[in-house]
Amino acid sequence: MNIHEYQAKAVLKEYGAPVAEGVAIFSADEAEAAAKKLPGPLWVVKSQIHAGGRGKGKFKELGADAKGGVRLAFSLEEVVTNAKEMLGNTLVTKQTGAAGKVVNRLYIEDGADIERELYLSLLVDRTVGQVAFVASTEGGVDIETVAEETPEKILTLPIDPDAGVTEEAASKLCDALKLEGEARADGMKIFPVLYKAFVEKDMSLLEVNPLIVMKNGRLRLLDAKVSFDGNALFRHPEIVELRDVTEEDDKEIEASKHDLAYVALDGDIGCMVNGAGLAMATMDIIKLYGAEPANFLDVGGGASKEKVTAAFKIITADPNVKGILVNIFGGIMRCDVIAEGVVAAVKEVGLQVPLVVRLEGTNVQLGKDIINNSGLNVIAADDLDDAAQKIVAAVKGGN
């Protein structure tokens, strides 16, 4: 689960991390009063969407020369003007795709005198099975670019969960970021604090880009991007309350209600599969034959008829879907249950696009019989390769 920057900073501030004062607003009418609560005379007006690259983004409704989604304001009048321009408009960034995201809230923050911009993040490093820091002196830019062009400028430092952030580990991070004086002293305090927040709140990502050294020599988290492990949210009701469903895909929200693993993609072939590995393989083979998957959808190993029906409805609700591939390998999941769910869903919502079904495993013949005797216009497939070729051909033939 993702949260907004201002929410992330509030969480980190509770742990003692240094962040600027700021006020979140939801209406341009609140802008002036919010700015007056801050020291000034420089304010930063930030769009709050679940996507990076806001500063370089562009608003669809404004001209090409308009400012991006993060703006400096040197007067109260500028704060208000920027708020009026940004709220309610669609911000397009590298991470939003062409559709963009509507800006429904802003964060007005006190400005900072920046000396240097650094990069710092924490994530789960699965190669070593530990939480790791990623640190670089190249802050304020895409870390992917730094990794590709100047990888020597990035330090990845796994943290022993038993020891935590030791003085030696904190010192290595300070060295990698070239911190001296008060900034180094701040770093020695901040790194353990961020690690503690990451672990205690079950975060999956904590990214500070940039972490800044101010002209007074102190450190500050100028931005904060935080994601949480969805499987651990039951331990954190206070975090669940921060969820902004307007930032999420409607189909993904519906899927979460039925405990379905669903991610919307940009293609036109809907996929319903059991097992994450098989789902990935299904998407790969669709791409191999020249098409694009419209979603990742894992119904899990113990799905009921009702769950399968819900999954099918979610796929058909996507207007981009021009064909559907059901690929089930029955182990724990029985093929007849999948078949009953598909038949029930099709009879309820109708079938306007080609449907290819590949079943294998437990009760496979019973499942095939249910499909074959349903009277539905379903294309049967013998294996995954056959299924992928048939759905791609059906979709392209329909164009």
C-alpha positions in Angstrom: 0.0 0.0 0.0 1.3 3.5 -0.9 0.7 6.7 0.9 1.3 10.3 0.0 4.4 12.3 0.8 2.9 14.4 3.5 1.6 11.2 5.2 5.0 9.5 4.9 6.7 12.5 6.5 4.2 12.5 9.4 5.0 8.9 10.1 8.8 9.5 9.9 8.5 12.6 12.1 7.0 10.5 14.8 10.3 8.6 14.9 12.4 11.8 15.1 13.4 12.2 11.4 14.0 15.8 10.4 11.3 17.1 8.0 10.1 20.6 7.1 6.9 22.0 8.5 4.0 21.6 6.1 0.2 21.6 5.7 -1.9 19.4 3.4 -4.8 21.1 1.7 -7.7 19.8 -0.4 -9.1 23.1 -1.7 -7.4 26.2 -3.2 -9.4 28.2 -0.6 -7.2 26.7 2.1 -3.9 27.7 0.5 -3.3 31.1 2.0 -4.2 30.1 5.5 -2.0 27.0 5.2 1.0 29.1 4.0 0.5 31.6 6.8 1.1 28.7 9.3 4.6 28.3 7.9 7.7 30.5 8.4 8.3 31.5 4.7 9.3 33.6 2.9 9.8 30.6 0.5 7.0 28.0 0.2 6.9 24.8 -1.9 3.6 23.7 -3.4 3.6 20.0 -4.0 1.1 17.8 -5.9 0.2 14.7 -3.9 -0.2 11.7 -6.2 1.1 8.2 -6.0 3.8 8.7 -8.6 7.3 10.0 -8.9 8.6 12.6 -11.3 6.1 15.2 -10.1 8.5 18.2 -10.5 9.1 17.4 -14.2 5.5 16.4 -14.9 3.1 18.4 -17.0 -0.6 19.2 -16.4 -2.9 18.1 -19.3 -5.2 21.1 -18.9 -2.4 23.7 -18.9 -0.1 24.8 -21.7 3.2 23.2 -22.5 5.1 26.1 -20.8 3.2 25.7 -17.5 5.2 24.7 -14.4 5.2 21.1 -13.2 3.7 19.4 -10.1 6.2 20.8 -7.6 6.5 24.6 -7.5 8.3 27.3 -5.6 6.3 30.3 -4.3 7.9 33.5 -3.0 4.7 35.1 -1.9 1.2 34.2 -0.5 -0.3 35.3 -3.8 2.0 32.8 -5.7 1.0 30.0 -3.3 -2.7 30.6 -4.0 -2.2 31.0 -7.8 -0.3 27.7 -7.9 -2.9 25.9 -5.8 -5.7 27.1 -8.1 -3.8 25.9 -11.2 -2.8 22.5 -9.8 -5.8 21.2 -7.8 -8.4 19.3 -9.9 -6.1 19.1 -12.9 -4.3 16.0 -14.4 -0.6 15.6 -13.8 1.3 13.4 -16.3 4.7 12.1 -15.2 7.0 9.3 -16.4 5.4 7.0 -13.8 1.7 7.8 -14.4 1.6 7.0 -18.1 -0.2 9.1 -20.6 -3.5 9.0 -18.6 -1.9 10.9 -15.7 -3.4 11.3 -12.3 -5.8 14.0 -11.0 -4.4 16.1 -8.2 -6.9 16.1 -5.4 -4.6 17.3 -2.6 -1.5 19.5 -2.2 1.2 19.8 0.4 2.4 23.3 1.1 5.8 23.1 2.8 8.3 25.5 4.2 11.2 26.0 1.8 14.8 25.1 2.4 18.3 26.5 1.5 19.9 23.5 -0.3 23.6 22.9 -0.3 23.7 19.3 -1.6 21.1 16.7 -2.8 21.7 13.1 -1.8 19.8 9.8 -2.4 18.8 7.4 0.4 16.4 4.5 0.5 15.6 1.3 2.4 14.2 -1.8 0.8 14.2 -5.5 1.2 17.2 -6.9 -0.6 16.1 -10.4 -1.5 19.5 -11.5 -2.7 20.7 -11.5 1.0 17.4 -11.7 2.8 17.9 -8.5 4.7 16.7 -4.9 4.7 19.3 -2.8 2.9 20.2 0.9 2.6 20.9 2.3 -0.8 22.9 5.5 -0.7 24.3 7.8 -3.3 25.7 11.3 -3.6 23.6 11.7 -6.8 20.3 12.8 -5.2 17.4 14.5 -7.0 17.7 12.4 -10.1 16.4 8.9 -11.1 18.5 6.4 -9.2 18.0 4.0 -12.2 20.0 6.4 -14.3 22.8 6.6 -11.7 22.8 2.8 -11.5 23.2 2.4 -15.2 25.7 5.2 -15.9 27.7 5.5 -12.7 27.1 2.5 -10.5 30.2 3.2 -8.5 28.4 6.1 -7.0 25.9 3.8 -5.3 26.4 2.0 -2.0 24.1 -0.9 -1.1 24.5 -1.8 2.6 22.5 -4.8 4.0 21.7 -4.6 7.7 22.0 -7.5 10.1 18.5 -7.8 11.7 20.1 -8.9 15.0 22.5 -6.0 15.2 20.5 -3.3 13.6 22.2 -0.1 12.3 25.5 -0.2 14.2 27.8 2.7 14.5 30.0 1.1 11.9 27.1 0.8 9.4 26.0 4.4 10.0 29.6 5.5 9.5 29.8 3.7 6.2 26.6 5.5 5.0 28.1 8.8 6.1 31.2 8.1 4.2 29.3 7.1 1.0 27.3 10.3 1.2 30.4 12.4 2.0 28.8 13.8 5.2 31.0 16.0 7.5 30.5 18.1 10.6 26.9 18.6 11.7 25.5 16.7 8.7 27.6 13.6 9.7 26.3 13.9 13.3 22.7 14.1 11.9 23.3 11.1 9.7 24.6 9.0 12.6 21.2 9.6 14.3 18.9 9.5 11.3 20.0 6.2 9.7 19.0 4.1 12.8 15.7 6.1 13.1 14.8 5.3 9.5 15.6 1.6 9.9 13.5 1.4 13.0 10.5 3.0 11.2 11.0 0.7 8.3 11.0 -2.5 10.4 8.3 -1.5 13.0 5.8 -0.3 10.3 6.4 -3.2 8.0 7.5 -1.0 5.1 8.5 -2.5 1.7 10.1 0.8 0.5 11.3 4.0 2.1 12.8 6.4 -0.4 14.2 9.8 0.4 15.1 11.6 -2.8 16.5 14.0 -2.1 18.0 13.9 1.3 19.5 17.3 1.5 22.4 19.0 3.3 21.2 22.5 4.0 23.4 25.6 3.9 23.3 25.6 7.7 25.0 22.2 7.6 22.1 20.1 8.8 20.3 17.2 7.1 16.6 17.2 6.1 14.3 14.7 4.3 13.1 16.9 1.4 10.9 14.2 0.0 9.7 10.8 1.2 8.1 7.9 -0.6 6.8 5.0 1.5 5.1 1.7 0.6 3.9 -0.9 3.1 3.7 -4.7 2.9 0.0 -5.3 2.3 0.3 -8.7 4.1 1.2 -6.9 7.3 -1.4 -4.2 7.3 -3.6 -6.1 9.8 -1.0 -5.1 12.4 -1.2 -1.4 11.5 -4.8 0.0 11.5 -3.3 3.5 11.8 -1.6 3.0 8.4 -4.7 1.5 6.8 -6.5 4.7 7.6 -4.1 6.6 5.4 -5.2 4.7 2.3 -6.3 7.0 -0.6 -8.5 4.8 -2.8 -8.8 7.6 -5.4 -5.2 6.9 -6.3 -5.9 3.2 -7.0 -7.4 1.4 -9.9 -11.1 0.6 -9.4 -10.5 -3.0 -10.5 -7.6 -3.4 -8.1 -9.8 -2.1 -5.2 -12.6 -4.6 -6.1 -10.0 -7.4 -6.4 -8.8 -6.6 -2.9 -12.3 -7.1 -1.5 -12.2 -10.7 -2.7 -8.6 -11.4 -1.7 -7.5 -11.6 -5.3 -3.9 -10.7 -6.4 -4.7 -8.3 -9.3 -2.6 -5.7 -11.1 -4.0 -3.7 -14.0 -1.6 -3.5 -17.1 -1.8 -1.7 -20.4 -2.5 -4.7 -22.8 -5.7 -6.1 -24.2 -5.7 -9.8 -23.2 -7.2 -10.5 -19.8 -5.6 -13.3 -17.8 -7.0 -15.4 -15.0 -4.5 -17.9 -13.6 -3.8 -19.7 -10.4 -0.3 -19.2 -8.9 2.0 -16.2 -9.3 4.6 -18.1 -11.2 2.2 -19.5 -13.7 0.6 -16.0 -14.0 4.0 -14.6 -14.9 4.7 -17.3 -17.4 1.3 -16.7 -19.0 2.0 -13.0 -19.4 5.4 -13.8 -20.8 4.1 -16.2 -23.5 1.4 -13.8 -24.5 4.1 -11.2 -25.1 6.2 -13.9 -26.9 3.4 -14.3 -29.5 3.1 -10.5 -30.1 0.3 -9.3 -27.8 0.2 -7.6 -24.3 -1.5 -8.8 -21.1 -4.2 -6.6 -19.7 -3.6 -7.7 -16.1 -1.9 -9.9 -13.6 -4.5 -11.9 -11.8 -3.8 -14.8 -9.5 -6.9 -16.4 -8.0 -4.8 -18.4 -5.6 -4.8 -22.1 -4.8 -8.0 -22.4 -2.9 -10.4 -20.2 -4.8 -14.1 -20.8 -4.5 -16.7 -20.6 -7.3 -17.7 -17.2 -6.0 -14.1 -16.0 -6.0 -13.6 -17.1 -9.6 -16.8 -15.4 -10.6 -15.6 -12.2 -9.0 -12.3 -12.5 -10.8 -14.0 -12.9 -14.2 -16.2 -9.9 -13.6 -13.2 -7.8 -12.8 -11.5 -8.8 -16.1 -14.6 -8.1 -18.2 -15.0 -4.7 -16.5 -11.8 -3.5 -18.2 -12.8 -1.8 -21.5 -9.4 -2.5 -23.0 -9.8 -6.3 -22.8 -10.4 -7.8 -26.2 -9.9 -11.4 -25.2 -9.6 -13.6 -22.1 -7.2 -16.4 -21.3 -8.1 -18.7 -18.4 -5.0 -20.8 -17.5 -5.5 -23.2 -14.6 -3.2 -26.0 -13.4 -5.2 -27.8 -10.8 -3.3 -28.8 -7.7 -5.1 -27.6 -4.6 -7.3 -25.7 -7.0 -9.8 -28.1 -8.7 -10.4 -27.6 -12.4 -14.2 -28.2 -12.0 -14.4 -25.3 -9.5 -12.8 -23.0 -12.0 -15.1 -24.2 -14.7 -18.2 -23.6 -12.6 -17.0 -20.1 -11.7 -16.3 -19.2 -15.4 -19.7 -20.5 -16.5 -21.5 -18.7 -13.7 -19.7 -15.4 -14.5 -20.3 -15.6 -18.2 -24.0 -16.3 -17.8 -24.2 -13.3 -15.4 -22.2 -10.7 -17.3 -22.2 -12.1 -20.8 -19.3 -12.8 -23.1 -18.5 -10.1 -25.7 -14.9 -11.1 -26.4 -13.1 -14.4 -27.3 -12.4 -16.7 -24.4 -9.7 -19.4 -24.4 -9.6 -21.9 -21.5 -6.7 -24.2 -20.7 -7.3 -26.6 -17.8 -4.9 -29.3 -16.5 -4.6 -31.2 -13.2 -7.1 -32.2 -10.6 -10.6 -33.0 -12.0 -9.5 -31.7 -15.4 -11.9 -33.9 -17.4 -14.8 -32.9 -15.1 -13.8 -29.2 -15.7 -13.7 -29.6 -19.4 -17.0 -31.4 -19.4 -18.6 -28.5 -17.5 -17.2 -26.0 -20.1 -18.1 -28.1 -23.1 -21.7 -28.7 -21.9 -22.3 -25.1 -20.9 -23.3 -24.0 -24.4 -20.7 -21.1 -24.2 -18.6 -20.1 -27.1 -15.3 -21.1 -25.5 -12.1 -22.0 -27.3 -10.4 -25.0 -25.7 -6.6 -25.3 -25.5 -4.5 -28.3 -24.9 -1.5 -26.6 -23.2 -0.1 -23.1 -22.4 1.6 -22.7 -25.7 -1.5 -23.7 -27.6 -3.7 -21.4 -25.4 -1.5 -18.4 -25.9 -1.4 -18.8 -29.7 -5.2 -19.2 -29.8 -6.0 -16.1 -27.7 -3.6 -13.9 -29.6 -4.9 -15.1 -32.9 -8.5 -14.6 -31.8 -7.8 -11.1 -30.6 -5.9 -10.1 -33.7 -8.4 -11.7 -35.9 -11.1 -9.6 -34.1 -9.3 -6.4 -35.0 
